[in-house]
């Protein structure tokens, strides 16, 4: 049974390849959804898949790529909709 994870990552997470890092990990884990920069300097992630894979993604988000400094990751768990065919990088909001 799939679930949906909506995560908001804060810290020094823009300009350090955080979106690319997240997309690579999501693809590796077989997740669908998207990642995007936010106008407030954070990164937003919406991912769907199995709970175990999503939990692994959460751990990756808490660490981020080497150049990032993650201060906080806010998580919202929801019911999956199955609306995403793959995982992509979205435009900044």
Residue pairs with C-beta under 8 A, 6 or more apart in sequence:
1 50
1 51
2 48
2 49
2 50
2 80
2 82
3 48
3 49
3 50
3 51
3 54
3 77
3 78
3 79
3 80
4 33
4 46
4 47
4 48
4 77
4 78
4 79
4 80
4 81
5 45
5 46
5 47
5 48
5 54
5 57
5 58
5 75
5 76
5 77
5 78
6 44
6 45
6 46
6 75
6 76
6 77
6 78
7 44
7 45
7 46
7 47
7 58
7 61
7 73
7 74
7 75
7 76
8 38
8 42
8 43
8 44
8 45
8 73
8 74
9 18
9 42
9 43
9 44
9 45
9 61
9 64
9 70
9 72
9 73
10 41
10 42
10 70
10 71
10 72
10 73
10 74
11 42
11 64
11 68
11 69
11 70
11 71
11 72
12 68
12 69
12 71
13 41
13 42
13 43
13 64
13 68
13 69
13 70
14 37
14 41
14 42
14 43
16 64
16 65
16 67
16 68
17 65
17 67
18 35
18 43
18 64
18 65
18 68
19 35
19 36
19 37
19 43
19 89
20 65
20 89
21 60
21 64
21 65
21 68
22 35
22 43
22 45
22 57
22 60
22 61
23 35
23 87
23 88
23 89
25 56
25 57
25 60
26 32
26 33
26 35
26 47
26 57
26 87
27 86
27 87
29 49
29 53
29 54
29 56
29 57
30 49
30 50
30 53
31 47
31 48
31 49
31 53
31 54
31 57
31 87
32 47
32 48
32 49
32 84
32 85
32 86
32 87
33 45
33 46
33 47
33 48
33 84
33 87
34 45
34 46
34 84
34 87
34 88
34 89
34 90
35 43
35 44
35 45
35 46
35 87
35 88
35 89
35 90
36 43
36 44
36 89
36 90
36 91
36 92
36 93
37 43
37 44
37 92
37 93
38 44
38 92
38 93
39 92
39 93
44 93
45 57
45 61
47 54
47 57
47 87
48 80
48 81
48 82
48 84
49 80
58 73
58 75
61 70
61 73
62 70
62 73
63 70
64 70
